[in-house]
């Protein structure tokens, strides 16, 4: 028997930091579009059902339009889709799960949707699901705690595989929020110790956005569509898991990439114009000539002269247009080239050279970081102002 | 350039005048209208005005007095080269000749070269009126001395000249370039675009817009945050309220059950308490009955005891009473005896007293009668005396009436006569016939008898015998005559008096008088006797005595009436009567003593009787009281015994009642035990507590339900948008706005930094640049105002804009030129001119003339002294000073030479008298 393990769809994630509204809508829509690619996998692999291990929605108060569109997508999957509330869309009064609108849309558009709000077995034709929903009302500290209750497994059919469906961090894994909004990071940890030995055939976990195997029968599938820049090597997201499971045997798990957007991260230290040009080349390689599919975090450090800084800035304008999102973390110091300094300080204009010397002095011995920044800016402005005036004069001649 | 000489012809009032200048200082002196100003004007025109000038300017130089065109010829050194210029101002025919160290130029060429030499633009065409502005920094026209020369320097051309000169002095590159100006102006503009003059962002600036955007974003975020918070709160409220409702319902259930059990207990308690009350009443009744019985018994016993006591008290009282009764009757008898005796004695006493009184009255009567007799005798005597007195009066009246006064008068008259006669006799001559026969001797006709002395008071003839006649003339002359007169007078008076009385002599008168006196004395004696007899009162007295006799007689008869008998008096024998009285008195005393004795006894007896009586009454009262009490007790006793029965009966009743009481008490004890078990002291309290608790729980339940409903309502409204998503969006917008603002602020700060640095550099540059000028001005001013004075030439951009002064004696206050007094302005302006001239002189062969035309008129004499010092300094530093004044004495200490111009009244030549002066050069 085969089923699809997915999680952390975070439908309705706003991507608020993407300034460009059009791009933001595109990125947002990608999460929903990927669901249809999951449908493709269902059909190709004849999956019996789909398990969504929490955080179906990005919040537990999504808007009605989000609800409608998602229900429509789920309905198209055609197989049972079992969902538990995660920490982002945890169950509770006035949450999405209680909203009449959701209930109606689910009924009308996604009759195959099973929302497991209670800690009790869900019997499917080919498996028993043991959901561990995240709930604000739950009496238990850990959603898995109920599995310890004696008679849970006693009445379960012995021939059907038993699958625990849960959401939360297993010990050291604490998920991090992509949106950057404070106060929403998951601190919900779960303990697998509550699962009795030999009673369960697969544990489908959600909350960790990259694919991660905890043990042979315990997996984080990761989010179906990446929502953040990679955290480092081996950070693999955008997958679903195709799980082959039967009672009393180790499951066979297969990864399948379904994501559409590419999230990149580049860290560079720059010190010259040629560094800048080299960086430009690397970025071009990343996008492979495509536009509107990639998101990039650029973490730049080092120091550049006035001219090089200017070149970098103009390049960046181009990148900004090509990428869905360019998130720049820049801590490049302005260190003018000798000839730039000379241009300013050794000219026959006593005022300009005097002022430039003073600014340079401030840059080299700033009172604080702020003064340093201001001085750098001031030097650039002075530099360009001189250039502009000289150019104008030349033009006049 | 150093002037050597000037010659002028046909210029205004001057027909012809020549002056030679001293190389350093020349003072041109002269009274008003001597043409001093005209002279320097002519020199100025010679230097700057084109010779072909026409029109009003030309006319103003010409004069109708002199024929011929105005001519000016000047000689000067330039860089040690001798030069000269000659101009004839003749309109189009005017000529200019310039000789420069041997080279000669003519016409406009000469004019151009000259202008170049002087550092001014040539005035070749029209615009000759501009001439006055030429070298105005070196040329102080009359009345312009206090104008701010620095202001004039603002004039672009001169400024440039000066700047150039200063640059030559200070350093070529210290002036800001054009690029400097453009770039600094660019930043100035940026700052002005972004900030107000107070340093606040301009409303139109990007900075302000971004600030506003951030504020709005913050506000929006706050609003979204509030919405999310309220949703979270509602969710929390809902969960809590739900939990609370459940818990409260449980509590309420528990409370209600507790209340029901309590109510049951209370009901039971009520029943028990009812019974307890009933039994209590019964017990009270019974114990009251017992009490009553015991009381009654006690009362009977007490009454019986009391009765016994009364009886025992009454017995001795009765005994006492009888004894007293007897005593009182015996005392009564004794008292009667005593009073009878007393009565008898009193009767005897009364009789004796009457007898004594009768005796006294009788005695009194006898005395009265005796007196009566006596009085009658005296009255008889009185009548006889009265007759004698009457006789005497009669005798007296028969005698001549002469009184004492008349006797005195008579005596006096007689004495007067005697005295007069004696006086006469003393004067008279005594004549005594010792012996002669009688009738022989005669005095006149009067015979003188021997042995007798005669007195002759008047001339008399003594005749003796017939033969002898002797005339005797007594002495005294006239006195004799007056004595004689007096004697006659006295005699006459005496006779007169005697006539009045009707007697013939004094002796007669005296005799009559003494007879009367004697009779009177007799009468007086009789009168006295009469008086002694008592006079007229005697009869009255007699009447009184008669009345007393009558009354005594009636009293006597009254006494006798009372006595009832008339014992005889022992009359006529005083001793016997006295004896009788004495015996009576003795008897009286005896009886009185007895009376007193008896009376005392009687009183004593009476007192004793009274005491006994009182005692008896006392006992009687006591007895009566006791008896009354006994009667009362007996009555009460019988009543009570009737009520309660006898002793035995009473005892039985009491025992029975006590048994009943004990039984009831036991019942009550049992009920109390049951009540105690119910803890009644807590029951009501518990009930109230539970009820109160239930009320509170209900209230809380209502509150929780309300909260739940409110939360449900709010949560039910969700769905249109995702508030969490909106919050994230709002946060991102806020952060973006913050970041943009920070960048813009950094940019704006950068502009401000650059701008402020430009301004700072400009200031520094300006100060550095203007230093040579400032230094020189300060140097000259030090002559005036002492060391420490500091002048600063102000530069803006590349221009001198003015001068600022700092004077130590003014507390380092900074002054602008306009702040100064007129006098000081003149002096400061002079210093500035000298400094400028010095700097400009570098372009004119190291020397320039500076002309002061009456330039220090507002300066006080002490300052003029300092002005001289300043001018001397300028001369030493290479300038040529030309000073015009009408008071040459003011400038005695200026070195060089003084030229006197005299007033010209249409003279042919203006004579310039030159006074050579030793230069005070040092």
Interface residues (C-beta under 8 A of the other chain):
Chain A: X12 X14 X16 X17 X19 X58 X59 X60 X61 X62 X63 X64 X66 X67 X92 X93 X94 X95 X98 X99 X101 X136 X137 X179 X180 X181 X184 X347 X348 X349 X350 X351 X352 X354 X355 X358 X359 X362 X370 X373 X374 X375 X377 X378 X380 X381 X382 X385 X386 X389 X390 X393
Chain B: X173 X174 X175 X176 X177 X179 X180 X182 X183 X184 X186 X187 X231 X234 X235 X238 X239 X242 X711 X712 X714 X715 X716 X718 X719 X720 X721 X722 X723 X724 X725 X727 X728 X729 X731 X732 X733 X735 X736 X746 X747 X749 X750 X751 X753 X754 X757 X758 X760 X761 X762 X764 X765
